[in-house]
């Protein structure tokens, strides 16, 4: 398993409902990855080595829900919550994705909570 796969697995195994925004907590009854894309993506970004080439990207899916992932200039992606789309035979909104920065200049509170879990 390479470094990125290892990080993705660590993040996925530490996701829990308390890391979800309330709206996703109410609707996330059957898909354990649904609603976790922002926190998972931000967490992986901060866990990667300093000079990594990945940048945050987001796009709106066919249901109008914003989805986040990391992508480098060559189009290689890290999407820890892609399973939420694969499990319902849908595609993540990569085609309409755009390069963007996270909502804060440091890890968000929910992401920091996840980073702390992983560090234990």
C-alpha positions as CSV (number, residue, x, y, z in Angstrom):
1,X,0.0,0.0,0.0
2,X,1.5,3.4,-0.9
3,X,1.5,6.5,1.2
4,X,-1.7,8.0,-0.3
5,X,-3.7,4.8,0.0
6,X,-2.6,4.5,3.6
7,X,-3.7,8.0,4.4
8,X,-7.0,7.5,2.7
9,X,-7.6,4.3,4.7
10,X,-6.7,6.1,8.0
11,X,-9.1,9.0,7.2
12,X,-11.9,6.7,6.2
13,X,-11.6,4.5,9.3
14,X,-11.8,7.6,11.5
15,X,-14.9,9.2,10.0
16,X,-17.9,9.3,12.2
17,X,-21.3,11.1,12.4
18,X,-20.0,13.7,14.8
19,X,-17.8,15.1,12.0
20,X,-20.8,15.7,9.8
21,X,-22.6,19.0,9.5
22,X,-26.1,18.6,11.0
23,X,-27.9,18.5,7.7
24,X,-25.8,15.6,6.5
25,X,-26.1,13.8,9.9
26,X,-29.9,13.8,9.4
27,X,-29.7,12.4,5.8
28,X,-26.7,10.1,6.1
29,X,-28.5,6.9,7.1
30,X,-27.3,4.4,4.6
31,X,-24.1,5.8,3.0
32,X,-21.2,6.1,5.5
33,X,-19.1,8.4,3.2
34,X,-21.9,10.8,2.4
35,X,-21.3,14.3,3.8
36,X,-17.7,13.6,4.7
37,X,-15.9,14.8,1.6
38,X,-14.8,18.3,2.8
39,X,-13.4,17.1,6.1
40,X,-11.8,14.0,4.5
41,X,-10.2,16.0,1.7
42,X,-8.9,18.8,4.0
43,X,-7.5,16.2,6.4
44,X,-5.6,14.3,3.7
45,X,-4.3,17.6,2.4
46,X,-2.8,18.4,5.8
47,X,-1.5,14.9,6.3
48,X,0.5,14.8,3.0
49,X,4.1,15.9,2.9
50,X,4.6,19.7,2.6
51,X,5.5,19.9,-1.1
52,X,2.9,17.7,-2.5
53,X,1.3,18.6,-5.9
54,X,-2.3,18.2,-4.8
55,X,-4.8,21.1,-4.6
56,X,-8.4,21.2,-3.4
57,X,-11.1,21.0,-6.0
58,X,-14.9,21.0,-5.7
59,X,-17.9,20.6,-8.0
60,X,-21.6,20.3,-7.8
61,X,-23.1,16.9,-8.4
62,X,-26.3,16.1,-10.3
63,X,-28.3,16.7,-7.0
64,X,-26.7,20.1,-6.5
65,X,-24.5,18.9,-3.6
66,X,-20.9,20.2,-3.4
67,X,-18.3,17.5,-3.5
68,X,-14.6,18.0,-2.6
69,X,-11.4,16.1,-3.6
70,X,-7.7,16.7,-4.2
71,X,-6.2,16.8,-7.7
72,X,-2.8,17.5,-9.2
73,X,-2.0,19.3,-12.5
74,X,-1.9,16.0,-14.3
75,X,-5.4,15.1,-13.3
76,X,-4.5,12.5,-10.6
77,X,-7.1,12.6,-7.9
78,X,-7.4,11.7,-4.2
79,X,-11.0,11.2,-3.3
80,X,-11.5,9.5,0.0
81,X,-15.3,9.6,-0.2
82,X,-15.8,8.6,-3.9
83,X,-17.5,5.4,-2.5
84,X,-20.6,7.6,-1.8
85,X,-21.0,7.9,-5.6
86,X,-19.8,4.4,-6.7
87,X,-22.2,2.7,-4.2
88,X,-25.2,4.3,-6.0
89,X,-23.9,4.0,-9.6
90,X,-23.2,7.7,-10.0
91,X,-20.1,9.6,-10.9
92,X,-18.5,12.3,-8.8
93,X,-18.7,15.8,-10.4
94,X,-15.1,15.8,-11.6
95,X,-16.0,17.2,-15.0
96,X,-17.4,20.4,-13.6
97,X,-14.9,20.7,-10.8
98,X,-12.7,23.7,-10.2
99,X,-9.6,24.4,-8.3
100,X,-10.3,26.3,-5.1
101,X,-9.0,26.8,-1.6
102,X,-10.6,25.4,1.6
103,X,-13.0,27.5,3.5
104,X,-10.4,28.4,6.1
105,X,-6.6,29.1,6.1
106,X,-6.0,26.4,8.7
107,X,-7.7,23.1,9.4
108,X,-11.4,23.6,10.2
109,X,-12.6,22.5,13.7
110,X,-14.1,19.3,12.3
111,X,-10.9,18.5,10.4
112,X,-8.7,19.2,13.4
113,X,-10.8,16.8,15.4
114,X,-10.1,14.1,12.7
115,X,-6.4,15.0,12.6
116,X,-6.2,14.5,16.3
117,X,-7.9,11.1,16.1
118,X,-5.5,9.9,13.5
119,X,-2.5,11.2,15.5
120,X,-3.4,9.1,18.5
